[in-house]
Amino acid sequence: MKIIPSTLLLILASLMATAQNAVEHYGNFSPTQWTFEGKHANATYLGKSGLKLISDQDNALGANIAYLRNYTFIDGRIDLDIATPFSPSTVSFLGVLFRLNKVGSESRYECFYFRPFMSGKLGAMQYMPINNGLINWPDYQAAIFQGAPVCKTQQWFHVSLDIKGPMATVFVDGKQVYQIKNLARGSSRGSVGIWLGNTPEGYFANVNVSRAHPIASKMK
């Protein structure tokens, strides 16, 4: 029986960890990889290519979302760039969602969204789980569900999420701005996507995902 040297075991373990955390790039927003539930357009904003989500109706309890097709995310890291074209005096709601599942026509997922018009104030970021397809932000306005990140208007800002089981940590432009240890949907699994609330338009770019537990996804 051959004995594998400890150094070889360490190399194999390192290679496995690297493979598990490989960065997956989805910033081209190809319809073969993405599902779009509302109006959208490939667009360039401030020199950066990405996707524009568009809302043409005033609905405080609605959202326009797009998410990766046939994709399973459990734990790992999500990175993306977000921008609102509106001034600080105009309301806008833009965010990122994860662990999305469809139950019939209902979308159920975890969401962190940003209010750049409140930049630097409590409420500039809000956590919101969607359990029955309804945008229930009024139920999550308590301080424990909110953060106070600096979210630049008419500029890109970078958002990172570290997800592990029922815990999520949020970073904006490299600074930790929020952490929740008991996500409402627990240690669920599902797709990753982007989110536009009651806002005419918003821009998204450079969506990258590093899955701690990669699962074969059928991209069609």
C-alpha positions in Angstrom: 0.0 0.0 0.0 1.4 3.4 -1.0 1.5 6.1 1.6 0.8 9.6 0.2 3.3 12.1 1.7 1.8 14.9 3.8 3.1 17.5 1.5 1.2 15.9 -1.4 -1.9 15.8 0.7 -1.6 19.5 1.4 -1.2 20.3 -2.3 -4.3 18.2 -3.2 -6.3 19.9 -0.4 -5.2 23.3 -1.7 -6.1 22.4 -5.3 -9.6 21.2 -4.2 -10.2 24.4 -2.2 -9.1 26.5 -5.2 -11.5 24.6 -7.5 -14.4 24.9 -5.1 -13.9 28.7 -4.9 -13.2 29.4 -8.6 -14.6 32.7 -9.7 -17.5 32.4 -12.2 -18.1 35.4 -14.4 -21.7 36.3 -15.5 -21.3 40.0 -16.4 -22.1 39.6 -20.1 -25.8 39.0 -19.2 -26.3 36.4 -21.9 -29.9 35.2 -22.3 -28.5 31.7 -22.5 -27.3 32.1 -18.8 -29.8 34.6 -17.5 -33.6 34.7 -17.0 -35.2 38.2 -17.3 -38.6 38.8 -15.7 -39.0 42.4 -16.9 -37.8 45.0 -19.2 -34.0 45.2 -19.7 -31.3 46.2 -22.1 -27.6 45.7 -22.5 -26.1 49.1 -21.9 -23.0 51.1 -21.1 -23.0 53.5 -18.2 -20.0 55.7 -17.4 -17.8 53.6 -19.7 -18.7 50.3 -18.1 -20.7 47.6 -20.0 -23.5 46.0 -18.1 -27.3 45.6 -17.9 -30.0 48.1 -17.4 -33.1 47.0 -15.7 -36.2 49.1 -16.5 -39.4 49.7 -14.6 -42.3 51.5 -16.4 -44.9 51.4 -13.6 -45.1 53.0 -10.2 -45.5 50.0 -7.8 -44.0 50.1 -4.3 -44.6 46.4 -3.8 -43.2 45.2 -7.1 -39.7 44.5 -8.5 -38.0 43.7 -11.7 -35.5 40.9 -11.3 -33.1 38.9 -13.4 -31.3 35.7 -12.2 -29.0 33.0 -13.4 -30.8 30.2 -15.3 -30.8 26.7 -13.8 -28.2 27.8 -11.2 -27.7 26.6 -7.6 -25.9 28.7 -5.0 -25.6 27.6 -1.4 -22.6 29.3 0.2 -19.8 31.5 -1.2 -19.2 35.1 -2.4 -21.2 37.3 -4.8 -19.6 40.4 -6.3 -21.1 43.0 -8.6 -21.2 46.7 -9.5 -24.3 48.8 -9.1 -25.2 52.3 -10.3 -28.1 54.6 -10.3 -28.3 57.4 -12.9 -30.4 59.6 -10.6 -29.2 62.4 -8.3 -29.3 62.2 -4.5 -32.6 64.0 -4.5 -34.3 61.2 -6.4 -35.3 57.9 -4.8 -33.9 54.7 -6.2 -33.8 51.1 -5.0 -31.3 48.6 -6.5 -30.0 45.3 -5.1 -28.8 41.8 -5.3 -30.7 38.6 -4.6 -29.6 35.0 -3.9 -30.9 31.5 -3.2 -33.9 32.1 -5.4 -36.4 29.4 -6.0 -39.7 29.4 -8.0 -42.8 28.0 -6.4 -45.3 28.1 -9.2 -45.2 31.6 -10.5 -43.8 33.0 -7.2 -40.2 33.9 -6.7 -38.8 33.3 -3.2 -35.3 34.6 -2.3 -33.1 36.6 0.0 -32.4 40.2 -1.0 -30.2 43.1 0.1 -31.1 46.3 -1.6 -29.7 49.8 -1.5 -31.1 53.3 -1.4 -28.4 55.6 -2.7 -30.5 58.7 -1.9 -30.0 57.8 1.8 -26.3 57.3 1.4 -24.4 57.2 4.7 -27.6 57.1 6.8 -29.3 54.1 8.4 -31.6 52.6 5.8 -29.2 53.1 2.9 -29.2 49.3 2.8 -32.0 47.0 3.8 -32.3 43.2 4.1 -35.5 41.7 2.8 -36.5 38.1 2.4 -39.2 37.2 -0.2 -41.2 34.2 1.0 -44.4 34.4 -1.1 -43.5 36.4 -4.1 -44.5 39.7 -2.4 -42.1 42.7 -1.9 -42.7 43.1 1.8 -40.1 45.9 2.7 -42.4 47.5 5.3 -41.9 44.4 7.5 -38.1 44.9 7.6 -37.6 48.6 8.4 -36.3 47.9 11.9 -32.7 49.0 12.5 -31.6 45.4 12.9 -32.4 44.8 9.2 -30.7 48.0 7.9 -27.2 49.4 7.3 -25.7 52.8 6.6 -23.3 52.3 3.7 -22.0 55.1 1.5 -23.7 54.4 -1.9 -22.6 56.9 -4.5 -25.1 58.3 -6.9 -24.5 58.7 -10.6 -21.4 56.6 -10.0 -20.7 52.9 -9.7 -20.3 51.3 -6.3 -19.1 47.8 -5.6 -21.2 45.3 -3.5 -19.9 42.0 -2.1 -21.8 39.4 -0.2 -20.2 36.6 1.8 -22.8 33.9 2.5 -22.3 31.0 4.8 -25.3 29.0 6.0 -27.8 31.3 7.7 -25.3 34.2 7.9 -24.6 36.9 5.4 -22.0 39.7 5.5 -22.4 42.8 3.2 -19.5 45.0 1.9 -19.8 48.2 -0.1 -16.6 49.3 -1.8 -14.6 47.0 0.3 -16.0 48.1 3.7 -18.2 45.8 5.8 -21.5 47.6 6.3 -23.8 44.9 7.7 -24.0 41.3 8.9 -27.0 39.1 9.7 -26.6 35.8 11.4 -30.1 34.4 10.9 -31.3 34.8 7.4 -35.1 34.4 7.3 -34.9 31.6 4.8 -32.2 29.8 6.7 -29.6 27.7 4.9 -31.5 27.4 1.7 -30.2 27.1 -1.9 -31.1 28.6 -5.2 -30.1 31.1 -7.9 -28.3 34.4 -7.8 -29.5 37.6 -9.5 -30.1 41.4 -9.5 -33.0 43.4 -8.3 -34.7 46.7 -9.2 -37.4 48.1 -7.0 -39.8 51.0 -7.6 -37.3 52.8 -9.8 -37.4 53.7 -13.5 -34.0 52.2 -14.2 -30.7 50.9 -12.7 -27.4 49.6 -13.9 -25.6 46.4 -13.0 -22.2 45.0 -14.1 -19.4 42.6 -13.4 -21.4 39.9 -11.7 -19.0 37.3 -10.3 -19.8 34.3 -8.1 -17.5 32.1 -6.1 -19.4 29.0 -4.8 -18.0 27.2 -1.8 -20.1 24.2 -2.8 -20.2 24.2 -6.6 -23.1 22.2 -8.1 -23.4 21.3 -11.8 -25.6 23.9 -13.4 -27.4 23.4 -16.7 -27.0 26.6 -18.7 -29.1 26.4 -21.7 
